[in-house]
Amino acid sequence: MGQVLVVRGGWDGHAPVATTDLFIPGLEAAGHTVRVEDTPEVYAQDRMSDVDLVVQCFTMGEISGDAVAGLRRAVAAGTGLVGWHGGIADSFRSNAEYLQLVGGQFAAHPGKHPDERVGEAADNYVPHTIDILPGAADHPVVAGLDSFELTTEQYWVLTDDLCDVLATTTVPAPSWEPWSRPLVRPAVWTRTWGQGRVCVVTPGHDVETVSHPSVRTIIERGMAWATR
């Protein structure tokens, strides 16, 4: 079968090792050979031409020009790229070429009422809906899935029109926040880049969220869809 490269690291708050470990057995059971690296600089290597799928969970961090060029070149030649939450949508914030490749960037995760916050990560866990778009009902990544509820970080992302949006989430406009109306933001999208396919899933803050049946299904299907 295929060659899969898992690149994980960056900010530990998104559990890059534990979350990617959830998917490695399934990839291997499907016949793929999985290689795990802890730096995006692996993208600068010539052997990227042999990689059929990149699974990335690397929040924030830095990437060299050679590495991002290698990733872009590999995807354009047919390598798939899949990730979730900050591991793909909040990676390498200062690199415009990377942001153009994935088509979106984390901007915020609005939280609870200020009076309810206690200075912990859960201050940003809010109930929200991931709405599967009717027009995407036949897409292999979300086919047969219903909209579902989560209580975790709700990503407000900035995206471009090359994204094919499969699911959205509506960020409310509570009285204590400065924006004036609710915003519908992409929650799951795909895009093509040359011969390659990219799939971004914004839910996935921790192992519990990634383990949610619908989230996990979307990620696993995204891997299958994106693999060369």
SULPEKA-V669485 format. One record per backbone hydrogen bond with DSSP energy under -0.5 kcal/mol. CO is the residue of the C=O (numbers start at 1). NH is the residue of the N-H. If there is no record, write none. Layout:
BEGIN
CO;NH
CO;NH
END
This chain:
BEGIN
2;4
2;33
3;52
3;53
4;6
4;35
5;7
5;55
6;8
6;37
7;57
9;59
11;14
12;15
15;19
16;20
17;21
18;22
19;22
20;23
20;24
21;25
23;27
24;28
25;29
26;30
27;32
28;31
32;34
33;4
35;6
37;8
39;42
40;43
41;44
42;45
45;48
46;49
47;50
48;51
52;80
52;228
53;5
53;55
54;56
54;82
55;7
56;84
57;9
59;11
60;92
64;68
65;69
66;70
67;71
68;72
69;73
70;74
71;75
72;76
73;77
74;79
75;78
76;195
80;54
81;199
82;56
83;201
84;87
85;88
85;89
86;90
87;58
88;91
89;106
90;60
92;95
94;96
95;99
96;100
97;101
98;102
99;103
103;160
105;158
108;156
113;116
113;117
114;117
120;123
121;124
122;125
123;112
124;126
126;152
128;150
129;131
130;132
130;148
131;168
133;136
134;137
136;139
137;144
139;142
139;143
142;145
148;130
150;128
152;126
153;155
155;157
156;107
156;108
157;159
158;105
160;163
163;165
164;190
166;133
167;187
167;188
168;131
169;171
169;185
170;172
171;183
174;177
183;171
183;185
185;169
187;202
188;166
188;167
189;200
190;164
191;198
193;196
196;193
197;81
198;191
199;83
200;189
200;202
201;85
206;210
207;211
209;212
212;216
213;217
214;218
215;219
216;220
217;221
218;222
219;223
220;224
221;225
222;226
223;227
END
